[in-house]
């Protein structure tokens, strides 16, 4: 969301909210990839969606 601030003639401000962009949050965005060095060092399994 964005906000448009308008200064009125009496010195007050009006705030109008506007949709700027639609975003899609996919399930694979919940987890980040684990660095390869960390996988090699600890034996962790890479998070789903990353090879």
Number of C-alpha atoms within 10 A of each C-alpha: 8 11 12 10 11 12 10 9 7 6 8 8 12 12 11 10 11 10 8 9 8 7 6 7 8 7 9 12 10 8 11 12 13 14 9 11 9 12 12 10 8 8 9 11 11 15 13 11 11 10 9
